[in-house]
Amino acid sequence: MTWEPPRNVSVVIATHDRLAELDALLHDLAQQTESPHEVIVVDSDAATTDSRALVNSHARRGLHAEHVLSENVVATKRNAGALRSTGDLLVILDDDLRVGSGFLAAHLAAHDQPRVVASGHVSFPRTWAQTSNYYRFKSTRHARSEGEEVPPHRFVSMNNSVERADYLAIEGYDEDYRMYGGEDLDFGFRSARAGLKHRLAPVESMAEHHEVKMNWQQYVDKVHKAAFFGLPLVLSKNPEARQVPTVRVSVPGAARAPREKALAAVVGALAHRPVLRFAAAVLAWSDSHPALNSTLAQTVVSLAANRLGFVEQLRGRAYAPVARP
């Protein structure tokens, strides 16, 4: 059968207790130059806010939007939305993004060849990076050029697109990832093994991330939690993940080159609860001082949180936040 480019877009949004953010995103999706075929919002009974009423209000104003209930697991929510969808192309979004009017058209344009997973661009509000070293650091982790190939481990799960048939052929996200972290890495590796090509969508696919603002203690805890619950499972299911540079530094004994081994030694020295708690506090103290900004220090602390989470899981420790005072 001859391949034809996707003609329409189904947007899938997994949400949980973010009514204001979801409202703003649905408003943006109603203003697209390429109107969505449908917008499927997936929530769960665990939510304490009424996202169904919000979705229905946008539907009454003309947005082809539908509300679906699913188990409160992000992989399950995304899969439920994909199964409910009927469009050619799935655009999968987090619920706290803002997008421009050419957003969906940019994702369609990224699929000018078959079997593509397109990662959209992500930024933070400009004033956040102007006033916070934390958001300067986070912004550097998203900076790339459109059209380039994306390594599977850099797949952008909060803003991506894939043909519905390809998504269903690989069975979407792995629902074994029931706790926080890992399902995005797993999807990147599995889709690449299945022969899908990872690329960046045009710059108009930029989504501005209006997350609940975080600080360094919260970020360290987030990285630690993702490594604790997700990284061992990712490695067991995707052996190629051991070749990712950050994994080689984070997993004891995985570093190979001399420079990697030196960095791993520093990361290992920091990967202890009292030390990491102190390091996160120092970064938080210096956050509003641009002269004290150090991407290297920030990266090392992040890697140490990753290593500590992984090691504590392997040692059978109970999960507990590490950095929050």
Sequence and secondary structure as in RCSB ss.txt:
>XXXX:A:sequence
MTWEPPRNVSVVIATHDRLAELDALLHDLAQQTESPHEVIVVDSDAATTDSRALVNSHARRGLHAEHVLSENVVA
TKRNAGALRSTGDLLVILDDDLRVGSGFLAAHLAAHDQPRVVASGHVSFPRTWAQTSNYYRFKSTRHARSEGEEV
PPHRFVSMNNSVERADYLAIEGYDEDYRMYGGEDLDFGFRSARAGLKHRLAPVESMAEHHEVKMNWQQYVDKVHK
AAFFGLPLVLSKNPEARQVPTVRVSVPGAARAPREKALAAVVGALAHRPVLRFAAAVLAWSDSHPALNSTLAQTV
VSLAANRLGFVEQLRGRAYAPVARP
>XXXX:A:secstr
        EEEEEE SS HHHHHHHHHHHTT SS  SEEEEEE TT SS HHHHHHHHHHTT  EEEEE  S HH
HHHHHHHHH  SSEEEEEETTEEE TTHHHHHHHT SSSSEEEE  EE  HHHHHH HHHHHHHHTT   TT B 
 GGG  TTEEEEEHHHHHHTTSS TT  SSS HHHHHHHHHHHTT EEEE  GGG EEE      HHHHHHHHHH
HHHHTHHHHHHH GGGGGSHHHHHHSTT   SHHHHHHHHHHHHH SHHHHHHHHHHHHHTTT GGG  HHHHHH
HHHHHHHHHHHHHHTT     SS  
